[in-house]
Amino acid sequence: MKRQMILVPLDGSENALSALPYATAVARACGTGIELLAVANGAPDLQNDRLRSLVVQGLTVHLQHIAEHLHVNGIAAETCVRFGDPAETILMQAEKRRARAVVLATHGRGGIDRWLLGSVADTVVRQAVCPVLTVAPQRARAGSTRWWPRRLLVPVDGSPQSEQALPAAYELAAAFGAEVVLARVYPWTTTVTEGYAVMLADAAALDHEAMQTAALALRALRDTAPPGVSVRDVMLRGDAAERLIGLAEADAIDLIVMTSHGRHGVSRLLLGSVADRLIRSGRPTLVIHPVPADALGVPESITTATNRPG
């Protein structure tokens, strides 16, 4: 069996290429190589053998040029050209190679919003059996061609599932010498009904007590970090996605590491969910699909295995 690689889907566009600095950094951190994957959509006009051969040849040359550049920079690289539906092919290749992660841009060819909800990037994030790192091309182009994260944000909600992002975050933080920010957003559990100016005292007291309990649990979680990894905890109130996006901007977060769902056990990313809104905020986000609550054991990290059965 071939060794595990970081899988990078490319479509020939500059936008897709913006994922490479991130993939290179993760590959260095993991001590592994990169597989460059180009997928030609199996349109009817590509059924002609001659045309298919020309397409494969062009894509192969394109990928080999990129692979040579990676080799020069000390990264082992392989290339692969496939025909078929882009999202399905990426998912199949990731599973076949037992990829350690998929790194891809959230917008593909032409810079239009084609890799959004219901399209390639969204489908891969929802269904991949391995972690998926999404990159917004506009943010990547605004910075350096070399990416080196200094601050990682890990949102948790008190559930074991959300905490399964921690091994990957700690491993990456150790490799990059980065700080980990553990953040929990606690909702307002008491409200003021229209027409009432004063919140019930007992409800306010219960709300404060619950908040303090959550803060203590977050601090205890921070104290479980491995030696040598710098970790701090942040407790926030309000809408989870809104407050986390604000924190990421204020603290200049380089990478968000999170599971695709937490307390409620939702099996997919939903429009408007925390993970979905964080991805759409444009900051690099590593999404890890957690092991179901009834099968929790020792969480696997991004650099050891995928969260898949067997």
VOPAGU-2260 file (C-alpha; in pm, 1 decimal, decimal comma):
REM VOPAGU-2260
SITE   aa  ch    i         X         Y         Z
SITE  MET   A    0       0,0       0,0       0,0
SITE  LYS   A    1     123,8     347,2     -85,0
SITE  ARG   A    2     204,1     574,5     204,9
SITE  GLN   A    3     -46,2     833,9     317,7
SITE  MET   A    4     -24,3    1175,5     155,2
SITE  ILE   A    5    -179,8    1519,3     179,1
SITE  LEU   A    6    -428,0    1529,4    -111,4
SITE  VAL   A    7    -449,8    1859,4    -303,7
SITE  PRO   A    8    -720,4    1880,7    -574,9
SITE  LEU   A    9    -636,2    2125,9    -854,8
SITE  ASP   A   10    -845,2    2243,9   -1150,2
SITE  GLY   A   11    -584,9    2443,7   -1339,7
SITE  SER   A   12    -689,6    2778,2   -1191,9
SITE  GLU   A   13    -484,0    3022,6    -989,3
SITE  ASN   A   14    -748,1    3003,7    -717,1
SITE  ALA   A   15    -699,5    2631,2    -672,2
SITE  LEU   A   16    -321,5    2678,2    -658,2
SITE  SER   A   17    -364,5    2901,5    -353,7
SITE  ALA   A   18    -408,1    2585,6    -145,3
SITE  LEU   A   19     -48,0    2477,1    -207,6
SITE  PRO   A   20     130,6    2689,6      58,7
SITE  TYR   A   21    -106,6    2550,7     320,9
SITE  ALA   A   22     -69,1    2192,8     197,6
SITE  THR   A   23     309,4    2231,8     196,5
SITE  ALA   A   24     310,1    2355,4     555,4
SITE  VAL   A   25      85,2    2070,4     673,1
SITE  ALA   A   26     297,3    1816,0     484,1
SITE  ARG   A   27     609,7    1944,0     658,5
SITE  ALA   A   28     435,6    1928,5     994,9
SITE  CYS   A   29     315,1    1574,1     926,4
SITE  GLY   A   30     643,6    1458,5     776,8
SITE  THR   A   31     470,6    1336,6     462,6
SITE  GLY   A   32     433,1    1422,8      95,2
SITE  ILE   A   33     164,6    1567,0    -129,7
SITE  GLU   A   34     -48,6    1406,1    -396,8
SITE  LEU   A   35    -167,2    1649,1    -663,7
SITE  LEU   A   36    -501,6    1544,0    -809,7
SITE  ALA   A   37    -656,4    1682,6   -1127,8
SITE  VAL   A   38   -1009,5    1578,4   -1219,1
SITE  ALA   A   39   -1142,1    1617,5   -1571,7
SITE  ASN   A   40   -1518,6    1622,0   -1573,0
SITE  GLY   A   41   -1646,5    1324,7   -1773,5
SITE  ALA   A   42   -1846,2    1533,3   -2021,3
SITE  PRO   A   43   -1976,3    1366,5   -2342,5
SITE  ASP   A   44   -1721,1    1546,1   -2558,5
SITE  LEU   A   45   -1445,9    1376,8   -2358,6
SITE  GLN   A   46   -1561,3    1029,6   -2462,0
SITE  ASN   A   47   -1343,1    1060,6   -2769,9
SITE  ASP   A   48   -1022,0     868,1   -2696,6
SITE  ARG   A   49    -804,2    1117,7   -2880,0
SITE  LEU   A   50    -947,8    1412,3   -2691,2
SITE  ARG   A   51    -923,4    1230,6   -2359,0
SITE  SER   A   52    -558,5    1156,2   -2429,9
SITE  LEU   A   53    -486,1    1523,4   -2499,9
SITE  VAL   A   54    -665,4    1630,4   -2179,7
SITE  VAL   A   55    -472,2    1378,0   -1969,9
SITE  GLN   A   56    -146,0    1488,2   -2128,9
SITE  GLY   A   57    -212,3    1855,1   -2058,0
SITE  LEU   A   58    -317,4    1795,7   -1698,2
SITE  THR   A   59     -24,4    1564,2   -1636,7
SITE  VAL   A   60     226,6    1822,7   -1760,3
SITE  HIS   A   61      60,1    2087,3   -1541,5
SITE  LEU   A   62      79,1    1868,3   -1230,4
SITE  GLN   A   63     433,6    1752,6   -1298,4
SITE  HIS   A   64     550,7    2112,5   -1322,5
SITE  ILE   A   65     403,1    2181,8    -979,1
SITE  ALA   A   66     546,3    1856,2    -841,4
SITE  GLU   A   67     895,3    1951,9    -958,8
SITE  HIS   A   68     865,1    2282,6    -775,1
SITE  LEU   A   69     762,5    2096,7    -457,8
SITE  HIS   A   70    1055,9    1857,0    -493,6
SITE  VAL   A   71    1295,6    2152,1    -515,1
SITE  ASN   A   72    1151,7    2272,9    -185,0
SITE  GLY   A   73    1201,1    1936,9     -18,2
SITE  ILE   A   74     845,7    1803,1     -44,7
SITE  ALA   A   75     784,2    1461,7    -198,8
SITE  ALA   A   76     505,2    1490,8    -453,5
SITE  GLU   A   77     302,9    1254,9    -669,7
SITE  THR   A   78      50,4    1330,4    -942,8
SITE  CYS   A   79    -278,8    1174,0   -1041,3
SITE  VAL   A   80    -526,1    1252,8   -1321,8
SITE  ARG   A   81    -880,5    1113,5   -1312,0
SITE  PHE   A   82   -1202,7    1152,2   -1509,4
SITE  GLY   A   83   -1539,1    1187,5   -1338,8
SITE  ASP   A   84   -1742,4    1407,3   -1108,4
SITE  PRO   A   85   -1491,9    1631,2    -922,8
SITE  ALA   A   86   -1634,9    1594,0    -572,1
SITE  GLU   A   87   -1696,6    1219,4    -600,8
SITE  THR   A   88   -1351,0    1162,8    -746,5
SITE  ILE   A   89   -1178,8    1362,5    -472,8
SITE  LEU   A   90   -1367,4    1167,8    -206,1
SITE  MET   A   91   -1285,0     832,6    -368,9
SITE  GLN   A   92    -917,6     921,1    -405,8
SITE  ALA   A   93    -894,1    1041,3     -45,7
SITE  GLU   A   94   -1044,6     715,6      76,8
SITE  LYS   A   95    -837,6     499,9    -157,4
SITE  ARG   A   96    -513,0     662,5     -47,1
SITE  ARG   A   97    -625,3     695,1     314,6
SITE  ALA   A   98    -522,4    1058,1     285,0
SITE  ARG   A   99    -410,3    1227,4     602,4
SITE  ALA   A  100    -593,1    1539,0     492,3
SITE  VAL   A  101    -743,4    1710,2     189,8
SITE  VAL   A  102    -637,8    2070,5     134,0
SITE  LEU   A  103    -843,7    2268,1    -116,1
SITE  ALA   A  104    -955,6    2616,4    -208,8
SITE  THR   A  105   -1316,8    2710,0    -142,0
SITE  HIS   A  106   -1346,4    2869,5    -487,6
SITE  GLY   A  107   -1232,4    2700,3    -803,5
SITE  ARG   A  108   -1194,5    2795,3   -1166,9
SITE  GLY   A  109   -1256,7    3158,0   -1253,3
SITE  GLY   A  110   -1296,3    3282,4    -897,4
SITE  ILE   A  111   -1676,1    3258,5    -901,1
SITE  ASP   A  112   -1871,6    3099,5    -617,8
SITE  ARG   A  113   -1891,0    2756,1    -777,0
SITE  TRP   A  114   -1721,3    2571,1    -492,0
SITE  LEU   A  115   -1975,8    2676,1    -233,5
SITE  LEU   A  116   -2282,0    2508,6     -82,7
SITE  GLY   A  117   -2374,9    2197,6    -282,8
SITE  SER   A  118   -2058,2    2215,8    -491,0
SITE  VAL   A  119   -1713,5    2061,8    -480,3
SITE  ALA   A  120   -1555,4    2205,5    -166,4
SITE  ASP   A  121   -1876,9    2184,6      33,4
SITE  THR   A  122   -1936,9    1821,6     -64,3
SITE  VAL   A  123   -1581,2    1724,3      20,3
SITE  VAL   A  124   -1599,4    1896,1     361,4
SITE  ARG   A  125   -1927,8    1724,5     439,6
SITE  GLN   A  126   -1840,0    1372,6     326,9
SITE  ALA   A  127   -1462,7    1316,6     346,4
SITE  VAL   A  128   -1345,2    1050,7     589,3
SITE  CYS   A  129   -1027,4    1247,0     660,6
SITE  PRO   A  130    -970,5    1602,6     786,6
SITE  VAL   A  131   -1029,9    1876,2     528,5
SITE  LEU   A  132    -847,4    2209,8     528,4
SITE  THR   A  133   -1031,3    2481,2     336,4
SITE  VAL   A  134    -853,3    2790,9     207,5
SITE  ALA   A  135   -1006,9    3111,5      73,7
SITE  PRO   A  136    -806,8    3215,5    -235,4
SITE  GLN   A  137    -849,2    3588,3    -177,7
SITE  ARG   A  138    -695,2    3559,4     170,4
SITE  ALA   A  139    -412,6    3341,1      41,7
SITE  ARG   A  140    -323,6    3583,0    -239,2
SITE  ALA   A  141    -318,9    3874,3       3,9
SITE  GLY   A  142     -41,2    3712,6     207,6
SITE  SER   A  143     287,9    3539,8     149,3
SITE  THR   A  144     336,2    3232,9     -67,1
SITE  ARG   A  145     466,0    3067,4     250,1
SITE  TRP   A  146     222,3    2991,1     528,5
SITE  TRP   A  147     333,7    2932,3     885,1
SITE  PRO   A  148      55,3    2947,1    1146,6
SITE  ARG   A  149     138,6    3113,2    1477,9
SITE  ARG   A  150    -202,3    3098,8    1644,7
SITE  LEU   A  151    -463,9    2822,2    1622,8
SITE  LEU   A  152    -824,3    2854,5    1737,0
SITE  VAL   A  153   -1007,3    2545,3    1863,7
SITE  PRO   A  154   -1377,5    2601,9    1936,8
SITE  VAL   A  155   -1525,7    2359,1    2192,1
SITE  ASP   A  156   -1875,2    2334,3    2334,4
SITE  GLY   A  157   -1831,1    2097,6    2628,5
SITE  SER   A  158   -1903,2    1784,1    2425,9
SITE  PRO   A  159   -1652,4    1498,1    2376,6
SITE  GLN   A  160   -1707,0    1525,3    2001,3
SITE  SER   A  161   -1591,1    1887,1    1983,1
SITE  GLU   A  162   -1279,9    1800,7    2184,8
SITE  GLN   A  163   -1169,1    1548,9    1922,2
SITE  ALA   A  164   -1015,0    1841,7    1734,0
SITE  LEU   A  165    -757,9    1885,0    2011,4
SITE  PRO   A  166    -505,0    1610,8    1917,6
SITE  ALA   A  167    -466,0    1750,3    1566,1
SITE  ALA   A  168    -446,0    2107,8    1695,5
SITE  TYR   A  169    -184,0    2019,9    1956,7
SITE  GLU   A  170      23,1    1823,9    1707,8
SITE  LEU   A  171      19,3    2106,4    1455,3
SITE  ALA   A  172      90,2    2362,0    1728,0
SITE  ALA   A  173     393,2    2162,8    1841,4
SITE  ALA   A  174     521,9    2134,4    1484,2
SITE  PHE   A  175     478,1    2505,1    1408,6
SITE  GLY   A  176     557,3    2642,4    1753,6
SITE  ALA   A  177     210,6    2795,3    1753,1
SITE  GLU   A  178     -20,6    2898,8    2033,9
SITE  VAL   A  179    -355,7    2724,2    2077,8
SITE  VAL   A  180    -657,4    2931,3    2176,5
SITE  LEU   A  181    -936,3    2722,0    2328,3
SITE  ALA   A  182   -1264,8    2906,9    2295,8
SITE  ARG   A  183   -1608,7    2830,6    2424,4
SITE  VAL   A  184   -1911,1    3046,7    2356,2
SITE  TYR   A  185   -2184,2    3014,5    2613,7
SITE  PRO   A  186   -2530,5    3128,1    2502,0
SITE  TRP   A  187   -2748,0    3365,6    2696,8
SITE  THR   A  188   -2979,8    3126,6    2877,3
SITE  THR   A  189   -3201,7    3398,3    3019,6
SITE  THR   A  190   -3385,3    3662,5    2819,3
SITE  VAL   A  191   -3579,7    3977,1    2890,7
SITE  THR   A  192   -3929,6    3953,5    2749,6
SITE  GLU   A  193   -4054,1    4265,8    2576,0
SITE  GLY   A  194   -4235,3    4484,9    2823,6
SITE  TYR   A  195   -4026,5    4371,2    3121,5
SITE  ALA   A  196   -3733,1    4584,7    3229,9
SITE  VAL   A  197   -3590,8    4356,4    3496,3
SITE  MET   A  198   -3466,9    4002,0    3452,4
SITE  LEU   A  199   -3579,2    3756,1    3717,6
SITE  ALA   A  200   -3312,6    3742,7    3988,1
SITE  ASP   A  201   -3319,2    3365,5    4027,0
SITE  ALA   A  202   -3287,8    3311,8    3650,5
SITE  ALA   A  203   -2993,6    3552,0    3637,3
SITE  ALA   A  204   -2825,5    3367,4    3922,2
SITE  LEU   A  205   -2871,6    3032,3    3749,6
SITE  ASP   A  206   -2734,3    3178,4    3428,1
SITE  HIS   A  207   -2425,6    3310,1    3607,9
SITE  GLU   A  208   -2370,5    2977,0    3782,8
SITE  ALA   A  209   -2391,8    2784,4    3456,2
SITE  MET   A  210   -2146,4    3025,3    3295,2
SITE  GLN   A  211   -1897,7    2980,4    3578,9
SITE  THR   A  212   -1926,6    2601,9    3555,7
SITE  ALA   A  213   -1856,0    2614,2    3182,0
SITE  ALA   A  214   -1555,4    2842,0    3240,5
SITE  LEU   A  215   -1410,8    2602,3    3499,0
SITE  ALA   A  216   -1455,8    2308,8    3259,6
SITE  LEU   A  217   -1278,3    2503,7    2985,8
SITE  ARG   A  218    -987,9    2584,3    3218,7
SITE  ALA   A  219    -961,4    2218,1    3316,8
SITE  LEU   A  220    -953,4    2122,8    2949,5
SITE  ARG   A  221    -674,1    2374,4    2890,1
SITE  ASP   A  222    -469,5    2209,5    3166,5
SITE  THR   A  223    -473,8    1874,9    2981,0
SITE  ALA   A  224    -258,9    2014,9    2699,0
SITE  PRO   A  225      69,3    1832,2    2634,8
SITE  PRO   A  226     393,1    1981,5    2771,6
SITE  GLY   A  227     554,5    2240,9    2550,8
SITE  VAL   A  228     233,0    2357,2    2381,7
SITE  SER   A  229     120,7    2706,8    2473,4
SITE  VAL   A  230    -255,0    2712,9    2539,4
SITE  ARG   A  231    -490,4    2980,4    2665,6
SITE  ASP   A  232    -865,9    2969,5    2714,2
SITE  VAL   A  233   -1125,5    3226,9    2619,8
SITE  MET   A  234   -1484,7    3230,1    2740,3
SITE  LEU   A  235   -1739,8    3428,3    2538,2
SITE  ARG   A  236   -2113,3    3495,0    2546,2
SITE  GLY   A  237   -2364,1    3517,3    2263,3
SITE  ASP   A  238   -2398,3    3371,0    1914,3
SITE  ALA   A  239   -2125,0    3108,1    1870,3
SITE  ALA   A  240   -2029,5    3171,4    1507,6
SITE  GLU   A  241   -2046,4    3549,6    1539,8
SITE  ARG   A  242   -1828,8    3561,3    1851,5
SITE  LEU   A  243   -1575,9    3308,2    1715,4
SITE  ILE   A  244   -1537,5    3499,4    1388,4
SITE  GLY   A  245   -1482,5    3817,6    1588,5
SITE  LEU   A  246   -1223,2    3644,8    1807,5
SITE  ALA   A  247   -1042,4    3508,6    1502,2
SITE  GLU   A  248   -1015,8    3858,3    1358,0
SITE  ALA   A  249    -914,8    4026,1    1683,5
SITE  ASP   A  250    -650,6    3765,2    1772,0
SITE  ALA   A  251    -515,7    3726,2    1416,3
SITE  ILE   A  252    -592,8    3354,3    1413,2
SITE  ASP   A  253    -404,7    3172,8    1135,6
SITE  LEU   A  254    -597,8    2845,2    1146,0
SITE  ILE   A  255    -925,2    2724,5    1295,4
SITE  VAL   A  256    -927,6    2357,2    1394,9
SITE  MET   A  257   -1268,3    2216,2    1476,5
SITE  THR   A  258   -1499,9    1919,9    1444,5
SITE  SER   A  259   -1792,4    1935,8    1206,5
SITE  HIS   A  260   -2045,8    1914,2    1484,3
SITE  GLY   A  261   -2054,0    1909,4    1860,0
SITE  ARG   A  262   -2315,7    1870,7    2125,4
SITE  HIS   A  263   -2615,0    1795,5    1905,5
SITE  GLY   A  264   -2448,4    1518,5    1705,3
SITE  VAL   A  265   -2562,6    1649,9    1367,9
SITE  SER   A  266   -2423,4    1420,4    1099,2
SITE  ARG   A  267   -2356,9    1692,5     844,4
SITE  LEU   A  268   -2267,6    2057,9     818,0
SITE  LEU   A  269   -2581,7    2265,6     795,4
SITE  LEU   A  270   -2616,3    2607,3     638,8
SITE  GLY   A  271   -2591,5    2852,0     926,0
SITE  SER   A  272   -2416,1    2605,2    1156,3
SITE  VAL   A  273   -2105,6    2716,4    1342,0
SITE  ALA   A  274   -1860,7    2516,4    1129,7
SITE  ASP   A  275   -2025,2    2624,0     807,0
SITE  ARG   A  276   -2022,3    2992,2     901,9
SITE  LEU   A  277   -1659,6    2977,4    1012,0
SITE  ILE   A  278   -1555,8    2823,4     680,1
SITE  ARG   A  279   -1746,7    3092,0     492,2
SITE  SER   A  280   -1573,0    3363,2     694,5
SITE  GLY   A  281   -1270,6    3295,4     474,2
SITE  ARG   A  282   -1017,9    3199,2     742,2
SITE  PRO   A  283    -828,9    2869,7     687,5
SITE  THR   A  284   -1031,1    2602,0     865,3
SITE  LEU   A  285    -937,7    2241,4     933,5
SITE  VAL   A  286   -1255,9    2036,6     973,7
SITE  ILE   A  287   -1234,1    1701,0    1148,9
SITE  HIS   A  288   -1522,3    1456,9    1149,2
SITE  PRO   A  289   -1552,5    1315,3    1500,5
SITE  VAL   A  290   -1604,2     957,1    1602,2
SITE  PRO   A  291   -1968,2     905,8    1712,8
SITE  ALA   A  292   -2027,3     947,5    2085,3
SITE  ASP   A  293   -2111,4     580,1    2132,1
SITE  ALA   A  294   -1780,4     477,0    1976,7
SITE  LEU   A  295   -1546,2     722,4    2144,1
SITE  GLY   A  296   -1201,5     591,6    2224,8
SITE  VAL   A  297    -868,3     764,7    2191,1
SITE  PRO   A  298    -907,0    1039,9    1927,5
SITE  GLU   A  299    -683,0     997,0    1624,4
SITE  SER   A  300    -472,4    1287,9    1507,0
SITE  ILE   A  301    -430,4    1429,2    1161,6
SITE  THR   A  302     -79,5    1289,0    1142,2
SITE  THR   A  303    -158,6     930,4    1237,4
SITE  ALA   A  304    -483,0     817,7    1078,1
SITE  THR   A  305    -820,5     922,8     953,4
SITE  ASN   A  306   -1138,1     902,3    1157,4
SITE  ARG   A  307   -1270,0     604,5     966,6
SITE  PRO   A  308   -1377,9     258,5    1081,8
SITE  GLY   A  309   -1157,6     -41,8    1028,5
